[in-house]
């Protein structure tokens, strides 16, 4: 059975996503296995996801996906390189043969040419030269590639595609890349032509939904439901029927409970502003993606800004985009520290599966190992879980077996005389285990924030969809 992997946020799931899934079955056969790795309740843009992880999982399964796994929170809200790298690794870890991704460029050889070019010193020199002139990294990249007649490559999905391919090559993964050309819509488009009949970007759809929220937020009895439905007609043609149903349910819940994304951002800003201005500099500097220059900017920004939008405006610079600031805000809020970002896969959490996915998981859980992609009978233990409590138990297993972080254990590891494992390797393994516990805490911080801001408690078990 051929196993296909997709990395996607599906926020929300639209016709372009459905097109990709159908195209995969058209190209590789209707019986292929499709797994998705995606962000959960917080997304790569540095925001709370419009649809929560369970709503997205339900749509995925009803639209042809067999298995849904979550990209851990501490990786899902980082830059494109980290997001892509870790999601691709998880697909490989799950045993997928091919990773399919959408891109504006349909010729994978052109993207490979760019990857090879970016390794060359002459390209690096040109890139650095443009950055020294005051251009942003993205602009400098476009200008440098223009000298090789490749500037048209610098588009959102092409950039992600390059990161997927870079990770596959760099880590020598077994999974292979494959492009399904993106249809019509641009990734960050905010408007669509009236005559557009089928495809629109997730950015456009979110913008329209947020406008409705701002207009009707607080209508507890949904007296304006007819008007809301009328406004939703603008996006209905761009999403599958099941996706529209879940979007409507989500929207009604938010309107009834007075949940508005701009208000949420203001609440988040108040908490983060308090932390920045009251915590010692050394504490804030421990947070991932903060250096001295960034600390100075966000501290000053917190001092002089009255709201979230002002904070973004006051901290923005050539090397510090609004998106990066928003990701840093979440890193501070969730307490994601640089020391724990070891880019290891400690576990994979399954959010949902259909009958075919259930059979695949059964095979994993019977042996808790996989035969490798090339059939060399190499087996590796896989930490793949369908229940959150099992992930916590897995962590406690290490704790109960003496691997929990404390100074005595660390001293013992440093003084280890095990001839088969070097002291350096022992300490590295210890650090990975120590970080594992910290990562679980970050995930639980995310559960708490979702409950505080959205009024939704975290579910512990996956969605099982057996209607196919």
N, C-alpha and C positions, 0 to 999 in steps of 0.2 A: 504493500500500500504506500503510495507516494504521499508524503506529508509536507504541507505547505504552511508557512508561517507569515503572519502579517503583523506589523507594528502600527497601531493606530490609537487615537484618543476618542474618536466617535463622539464628538461633543458639539452638536448631536450627530447621530447616524443619518446620512442623507443618500440621495440617489447615486452620487458618485461612489460612495462606499459599496452600495449594492451592485453597481456596475462592475467594480473591481472583483467582488466575490464571484459574480456570474461569469466574468471573463476568465477567471482562474479555472473554473469548472469547464468552460468551453475549450481552453487551451490544453489543460492537463487531464481532463476526463471528469465526468460527473461524480465519480466515486472517490476522488481525492479527499484526504483528511485536511481540514483547515483549522489552525489554531491562531488565536490572536493574543498578543501581549500589549496591554495598554495601561494608561494611567488610571487611577481610581478617582478619589474625590477631589484631588488637587492636580492641576495640569501644568504642562511644561511652560506655559505662558506666565506662570507665577500667580495663578488665580484659583479660586474655588471652581470646580467643574459645574457647568450649568446643570447637567444631568449627573446624578450620583453613580457610583460604580455598579450598583445593582440594576438600575434602570438601563444603563448602557449594556450590561451583560445580557439582560432579557432581550433587548432588541437584536444584539449580535446573534444569539442562538436562534431566534425566530427568523432571521434573515440568512441562515445558511452556514454559520460558524459552528464547528463541532466542540471546540474547547476554548475557554477564556481564562487567561492568567493575568495577574496584576503585576505591573511594574512597581516595585516598592516605592513608597512615598518619597523617601530621601533621594531617590534617583529620578523620579518622574518630574520633579519641579526644578531640575537643573538645566544647564544650557543644552543646545542641540547635540553637541558631541557626546556628553554623558548620557543623555536620554537615549540616543541612538545606539551607543555602545552597549549599554546594559540591557536594553530591550533585545538587541540582536543576540547577545550572549545567552539570554534566557530562552529564546527560540531554539538556539543550538543546544542548550542544556535539555530542553524538552524533546530533543531528537528530531527536529524538523529537517527535511532534506533541502528545501528551497525557501528563501525569503523573497516574497513578492512585495514590491513597493511601487507607488505611483510617482511619476516624475514628469516634468515638462519635456525633458529630453528622452526620446524613446530608444535611442541607440546607446546601449550600454558601453560600447567601445569608446564613444566620445567621453563618457564619464570616466572610464578607465584612463584615457589620455590625460584628463585633468588631474586625476590622482597621481599619475606618474610625474606630471609636470610639477606638481606641488612639492615633490621631493627634491627637485633640482635647486642648486644654489642660486642660479641666475634668476629663477622665479622668486625665491625668498628675498633676494636683494631688491628686486623691483617692488615687491610687496612692502618691505620695510621702508623703502624710499618714499613711497606714497603716504605711508603712515606718518613719517617724520614731517611731511608737509602739512599735517593737520587733518588728514582725512580719517574717517572712521575705518574700522577693519573691513566692513562690508564694501564700502566704496573703494578702498585700497585694493581689495581682492578683485573687484570688477575692473578697475583700471589696469592692474597687473595682467589679468587674463586677456584684456583687450589687445595687449601687445602681441598676444599669440592667437588673436582672432577667436577667442573663446569667451568673451565677456557676456554673451547671451546665456551662459550656464548659470550665472548667479541669480537663481530664483529659489524660492522657499523649499519646494519639494526636491529640486536638484541638490540643494545643499544637504538635506536629510539623506538623500540617496547616496551622496558621496561619503557621508559619515558611516552609513551602514556598510558600504563596500570597503571603506578604510579599516573598519573594525574586523571584518571577515578576513581581510588580507593580513592585517597586523597580528591578530591572535591565531591565525592559521586555523580558522573554524571549519568544520565540516559542511556547514550550510552554504548553499550557493545563491548568488543574487539573480533576480529576474525583474525586469521592468514591465509594468502595464502603464502605458501612457495616460497621463491625467487628461480628462476631457473638459475642455472649455473653461471652467471656472478657475480663477486665480485664488491661491491659498488665502490671501489677506483682503480679498475684495470686500468692499462695504456697500456697493451698489451693483445691481444687475439690470440689464436691459429688459424692458417690458415684454419684448418678444421671446425672451429666454423661457423655454418650456420645461426643461428637465433638470439641469444642473446648476447648483449654486454652492458657494463655499460655506463651510461651517462658520467662518467669521461673519459672513453676511447674515446667516440664520440667527446666530447669537445676538447680533446687533438688533435685529428686528424683535426678538423675544425680550431683550432688555428694555426696549422702548415700551413694549406692552406692560412690562412689570412696573416701570416708572409711572405710567399713566394710571394703572388700576390697582397698584399696591395698597392693601388695607381694606379692600372690598370684601369683608368677611363673609357676607351672604351671597357673593357672586351675582349681585343684581345686574352687573354689566356683562353677563356671560354671552349674550347674543352679540354684543359689540366686540367682545374679545374674539369670538369665533370669526366674526367678519374680518377683523384685522389679521387673524391667523391664515386666512385664505391666501395672503400674499406669499406665505412660505409653504403652504400645504402641498403644492405641486412638486416641490423640490425634495420631499422626504417620503420614504415608504409608509404605507398605511399604519403598520405597527409602531413605527417611530413617531408618527404624528400622534397616535393615541397616548403614548407615554409622555411626549412633550406637553400635551394638553393637561394630563394628570399632574405633571410636575408644576406647570404654570398655575393651575388652580390651587395647588397646595401652597405655593409661594405667595400668591395674591391673598388668600385667606389669612395667612400667618404674617402678612406684612413684611415679607422677605424681599429685599431689593438689593441688587449687587453693589450699587454705589454706596448704600447705607452700610453694607457689610464691610466694604473697603474702609469706610470711615471708622468703624468700630475696631477693625484690625490696626489701623494707623494709630489710634489712641493707645492701644496696648503696646505696640512697638515703639512709639515715641517715648512712653514711660520707661520702657526697658533701656533704650539707647541713652536717655538722659540721666538715669539713676544707677545703672550698672557701671562697674569699673571698666575702664577701657580694655584691660586685659581680658575680661570676661567676654565682651563683645568681639574682641579680636580672635577669640577661639572659634567663632561661628564661620562656617564654610563660605568661601568666596569673599571674605573681607580682609583687606590689607590696610596699611596705615593711611594711604591716600583715600581709600573708600571710606574708612572710619571717619576721617576728618570731614568728608563731604556729607555723610549721612548724619553726623552729629550736628553740624551746622544747619543742615536741612531740617532736622527735628526741632532745633531751637527756634527757627524763624518761621516755620510752616504752621498754618492753622488747620489744614486739612490734607487729605491724601493727595489730591491733585497738585496742591502747592508743593508738597514734599517731593513728588516726582519731578516737578519743574525745577525746584531748587537744588536737586542732587544730580540732575542730568549733566553729562559732559560728553566729550568726543569718545572717550573710552568707557563710559558708563551709561548705557541706554536705559530707557524706562523699563524695558522688559527685565533687564538684569537687576535693576533696583527692586522690582516687584518680586523677583525670585529671592533676593537677599532678605526682603521683608518676611517672606515665609520661612526662610532659614532661621531668622531670629525668633519668630513666633513659635516655631516648632522645636527650637533649640538644636538644630542640626550643626554639629561641630566638625571642623576640618579633620580632626584626629580620627573620627569614625568612618570617614569616607575612603574606605580601602578598595572599593570597586570589586568586592567579592560577592558571589551569589551564595548567601547562607541558606536560603530557602526559596521555594517558589510557591506562592499561594494561588490555588485554583478558585476562580470566582463562579464558574458555571460550566456545564457540559451537557451535550445531548446523548443519545444512545450510543453513537459511534465514539464520542468522547469518553463515555463511561467505560466502554470496552477497552479503550486505550489506557485509561487510568488503572483499570483492573490489572492489566498486564504489567504496568509499572509497580503497582502496590504488591503484586504477588512476589516479585523478586527484588523490588526496589533497586533495579538496575536496568540498563539499556545495552543492547548490542549496538556497537558504534555504526556510524553512517555507512562505512565501506565494508561492513560485514566481516571485520577481522576478529570478531569474538572478544573484543576488549570490553570489559564491564566496569562500570563506575557507579558507586552508590549515589542515588539522587534524592535530595531532600525536597520532595514535592508533597504538598499537603492540601487537603480539601476542607479542613476545619481550622479556624484560627487558634482554637485552644490547643490543638496538636502542635502548632508552631511554638506556643508558650511552653508546652510540656517538653518539647525538644530542647528548648533553652535550659529548662530546669534539670534535664538529664545531665547536661554538662556541668551545671552548678553542683549537683549532688555527687558527681564523680570527681570533684576536686579541681575543676577547671575554671571556677569563678575567679574573677580578678581580685587578688589581694596581694599585699607586699610579700607575704611568706611564699605563696605559690610562685610569684615572679622570681623571687630569689632562688627557689628550687630549680626553676626552669633555666635560669642563667648559669647555675652550677651543675647542670645535668651532665653526666658522664656517658650518656647513651651514645655508643659508637656509631650507630646507624643514623642518628639524627643530630645534626650540628646544633650548637647552642643558638646560632643565628636563626636556624629553621624552627627550633623550639619556641623561641621568643616570638617569631612571626606567627606561628600557629596560635600561640597564646593570645596575641593581639587580635587576631581574626575572631577568636571566641569572645574576647572582651567586647569587641565592636558589635558582635551579634546581639548581645544583651542591650546595648545602647540603641541599636536599630529597632528592636522590638518596642522599646520605650518611645521612640519617635513615632512609630505606627500608632501606638496607643494615644499619643498626643494628638495625632490626626483624628482618631475616633472621637476624642473629647471635643475638639474644635468643631467637628461636624455636628455634634449634639448641641453644643452651645449656640452656634450660629444658624443652623438649619433645623434644629429640633428633631434630628433623626439619630437613633441609636444604631451602632454598628451591628450588622448581622454576623453570625459566627459560621454559618453553613453556606455552601454554594447553592446556586440556582440549578435545579435539575430539570431539563426540558426533554421529555421523552415522547413528544408527539410526532416525531419524524419517522 
